[in-house]
C-alpha cells in the first residue's frame, strides 16, 4: 500500500487539463480535486494566481510543492506511483524513448501547432527550435506506425499525453487527420479509464453551467 499523501489537482473541463484527469483515472489513486470554471475566469482569480502565477491548468500541488506543465505533471504522477507501471524505470531500455516523447510534446509539437493555428510564416528550419511543422507530424506518424502504443507493446503515461494531444489536434484541425493518428487516438480513447475521465468531465461541464445560470438569476 502506498502511504504517500494524495496530490491536489487543479482542473478545468474541456481544457488540456483533461489529460491529467485521464492520467489520474489510469492510476486509480485518490486525489483532491479543485475545479475551476474557465468561463468565469476563475483561473485568473487572485486566489488561484497565488497557487500558479501563470494562471493555467492543469496544476498539481503535492506536499507543498507546485507542479505545472502537462508532461512534467504526468511524469511526476507516474513516478509517484511506480507500482502502476506507467513509466519505464531508469534501467529500462524504453526509458530514453519515453523521456524523448514526453519532452517532444512541449518542445516541438505544441510550438508547431500554435504556429500553424496562427498561420505564422515558417522560420527557416535551421533557426526554428522544432524544425518545421511537416517534419514534426511525419516524425510522430512514423513512431506510431510501429504501434500499437507510442513505445510499441507497452502502454505508458506517454500514451495518455499523446492520445489526448492528437485527439485535441484533430478536433481543432491543427494536425492532419491521418489514418495512423485516427487509429491511435481511438485506441487510447477506448480505454475504460480514459472514457471514465471524459464522462466525469462532461458531468462537471453540466454542473458548472448550472452554477453559472443560478448566479445569473441571483444577480
C-alpha positions as CSV (number, residue, x, y, z in Angstrom):
1,X,0.0,0.0,0.0
2,X,1.4,3.4,-1.0
3,X,1.4,5.7,2.1
4,X,2.1,8.9,0.2
5,X,-0.3,11.8,0.6
6,X,-2.7,12.5,-2.3
7,X,-2.0,15.3,-4.7
8,X,-4.3,18.3,-5.1
9,X,-5.3,18.6,-8.7
10,X,-6.4,22.0,-10.1
11,X,-8.6,21.2,-13.1
12,X,-11.0,22.8,-15.6
13,X,-13.0,20.6,-18.0
14,X,-12.7,21.0,-21.8
15,X,-9.1,22.1,-21.5
16,X,-5.7,20.5,-21.6
17,X,-6.2,19.6,-18.0
18,X,-8.5,16.8,-19.1
19,X,-5.3,14.7,-19.9
20,X,-4.2,14.9,-16.3
21,X,-7.6,13.8,-15.2
22,X,-7.3,10.8,-17.6
23,X,-3.9,10.0,-16.1
24,X,-5.3,10.1,-12.5
25,X,-8.1,7.7,-13.6
26,X,-5.5,5.4,-15.2
27,X,-3.5,5.4,-12.0
28,X,-6.7,4.8,-9.9
29,X,-5.3,6.6,-6.9
30,X,-7.0,9.1,-4.5
31,X,-6.6,12.8,-5.2
32,X,-8.1,16.1,-4.1
33,X,-9.9,17.8,-6.9
34,X,-10.2,21.6,-7.1
35,X,-12.3,22.7,-10.1
36,X,-12.0,26.0,-12.0
37,X,-14.6,27.5,-14.3
38,X,-12.7,29.0,-17.3
39,X,-15.8,30.8,-18.5
40,X,-15.9,32.7,-15.2
41,X,-12.1,33.3,-15.5
42,X,-11.5,31.6,-12.1
43,X,-8.0,30.7,-13.3
44,X,-7.2,34.4,-13.2
45,X,-8.5,34.9,-9.7
46,X,-6.1,36.2,-7.1
47,X,-6.7,33.0,-5.1
48,X,-5.6,30.8,-8.0
49,X,-2.7,33.1,-9.1
50,X,-1.3,32.7,-5.7
51,X,-1.1,29.0,-6.4
52,X,0.0,29.2,-10.1
53,X,1.1,32.6,-11.2
54,X,0.8,31.6,-14.8
55,X,-3.0,31.2,-14.3
56,X,-3.1,27.9,-16.2
57,X,-4.4,24.5,-15.7
58,X,-3.5,21.7,-15.1
59,X,-1.6,22.2,-11.9
60,X,-0.7,19.9,-9.1
61,X,0.2,20.7,-5.5
62,X,1.8,17.9,-3.5
63,X,3.3,18.2,-0.1
64,X,3.7,22.0,-0.5
65,X,5.3,21.8,-4.0
66,X,3.7,23.1,-7.2
67,X,4.0,21.1,-10.4
68,X,2.8,22.6,-13.7
69,X,3.3,21.8,-17.4
70,X,1.4,18.7,-18.7
71,X,4.4,16.4,-19.4
72,X,6.0,17.2,-16.1
73,X,2.7,16.5,-14.3
74,X,2.3,13.2,-16.0
75,X,5.9,12.2,-15.3
76,X,5.6,13.2,-11.7
77,X,2.4,11.2,-11.2
78,X,3.8,8.1,-13.0
79,X,6.9,8.2,-10.8
80,X,4.9,8.9,-7.6
81,X,3.2,5.6,-8.2
82,X,5.8,3.4,-9.8
83,X,3.9,0.2,-9.0
84,X,1.3,1.2,-11.6
85,X,3.9,0.7,-14.3
86,X,3.2,3.8,-16.4
87,X,6.8,5.0,-16.6
88,X,9.8,2.8,-17.6
89,X,12.4,2.8,-14.8
90,X,15.9,4.2,-15.3
91,X,17.4,0.9,-16.2
92,X,14.7,0.0,-18.8
93,X,15.7,0.4,-22.5
94,X,12.4,2.2,-23.0
95,X,13.4,4.9,-20.5
96,X,15.2,7.1,-23.1
97,X,12.4,6.9,-25.8
98,X,9.8,7.6,-23.1
99,X,11.6,10.8,-22.0
100,X,12.1,11.8,-25.6
101,X,8.4,11.7,-26.4
102,X,7.3,13.3,-23.2
103,X,9.6,16.3,-23.9
104,X,8.9,16.3,-27.6
105,X,5.3,17.3,-26.8
106,X,6.2,20.6,-25.3
107,X,9.4,21.4,-27.2
108,X,8.2,20.6,-30.7
109,X,4.5,19.6,-31.0
110,X,2.9,22.5,-29.1
111,X,5.0,25.2,-30.8
112,X,4.4,23.7,-34.2
113,X,0.6,23.5,-33.9
114,X,0.5,27.0,-32.3
115,X,2.4,28.5,-35.3
116,X,0.2,26.5,-37.6
117,X,-3.0,27.7,-36.0
118,X,-1.9,31.4,-36.2
119,X,-0.8,30.9,-39.8
120,X,2.6,32.3,-39.0
121,X,5.2,32.3,-41.7
122,X,7.5,29.3,-41.0
123,X,11.0,30.2,-39.9
124,X,14.0,28.5,-41.7
125,X,14.3,25.0,-40.3
126,X,17.8,25.7,-39.1
127,X,16.6,28.7,-37.0
128,X,13.4,27.1,-35.6
129,X,13.6,25.1,-32.4
130,X,11.2,22.5,-33.6
131,X,12.4,22.3,-37.2
132,X,9.2,22.6,-39.2
133,X,5.5,21.6,-38.9
134,X,5.5,18.9,-41.5
135,X,8.6,17.2,-40.1
136,X,7.1,17.2,-36.6
137,X,3.9,15.4,-38.0
138,X,6.0,13.0,-40.0
139,X,8.1,12.0,-37.0
140,X,5.1,11.4,-34.8
141,X,3.3,9.4,-37.5
142,X,6.4,7.2,-38.2
143,X,6.7,6.4,-34.4
144,X,3.0,5.5,-34.2
145,X,3.2,3.2,-37.3
146,X,5.2,0.8,-35.1
147,X,2.2,0.5,-32.7
148,X,0.1,-0.4,-31.0
149,X,1.3,2.2,-28.4
150,X,3.8,5.0,-28.7
151,X,6.6,2.8,-27.3
152,X,5.4,-0.4,-29.0
153,X,3.8,-3.0,-26.9
154,X,3.9,-1.1,-23.6
155,X,1.2,1.4,-22.6
156,X,2.7,4.3,-20.6
157,X,2.0,7.9,-19.5
158,X,3.3,9.0,-22.9
159,X,0.1,7.4,-24.4
160,X,-2.1,9.3,-22.0
161,X,-0.3,12.5,-23.1
162,X,-0.3,11.9,-26.9
163,X,-3.7,10.3,-27.1
164,X,-5.1,13.5,-25.7
165,X,-2.8,15.8,-27.7
166,X,-3.6,14.2,-31.0
167,X,-7.3,14.0,-30.2
168,X,-7.3,17.7,-29.4
169,X,-5.3,18.5,-32.5
170,X,-7.5,16.6,-34.9
171,X,-10.7,18.0,-33.3
172,X,-9.5,21.6,-34.0
173,X,-7.8,20.7,-37.3
174,X,-4.4,21.5,-36.0
175,X,-2.9,18.1,-37.1
176,X,-3.6,16.2,-40.2
177,X,-6.4,13.6,-39.9
178,X,-4.1,10.7,-40.9
179,X,-5.3,7.1,-40.5
180,X,-2.4,6.3,-38.1
181,X,-3.4,9.3,-35.9
182,X,-7.1,8.4,-36.0
183,X,-6.4,4.7,-35.2
184,X,-4.1,5.6,-32.3
185,X,-6.5,8.2,-30.8
186,X,-9.4,5.7,-31.0
187,X,-7.2,3.1,-29.3
188,X,-6.3,5.4,-26.5
189,X,-9.8,6.9,-26.0
190,X,-11.3,3.4,-25.8
191,X,-9.5,2.6,-22.6
192,X,-12.0,2.4,-19.7
193,X,-10.1,4.9,-17.5
194,X,-9.9,7.4,-20.4
195,X,-13.6,7.1,-21.1
196,X,-14.4,7.5,-17.4
197,X,-12.4,10.7,-17.2
198,X,-14.3,12.1,-20.2
199,X,-17.6,11.2,-18.7
200,X,-16.7,12.8,-15.4
201,X,-15.6,16.0,-17.3
202,X,-18.9,16.1,-19.2
203,X,-20.8,15.9,-15.8
204,X,-18.6,18.7,-14.5
205,X,-19.3,20.9,-17.5
206,X,-23.0,20.5,-16.9
207,X,-22.6,21.2,-13.2
208,X,-20.6,24.4,-13.9
209,X,-23.2,25.6,-16.5
210,X,-26.0,25.1,-13.9
211,X,-24.0,27.1,-11.3
212,X,-23.5,29.9,-13.8
213,X,-27.2,30.0,-14.5
214,X,-28.0,30.2,-10.8
215,X,-25.5,33.0,-10.3
216,X,-27.1,34.9,-13.2
217,X,-30.5,34.6,-11.7
218,X,-29.3,35.8,-8.3
219,X,-27.6,38.7,-9.9
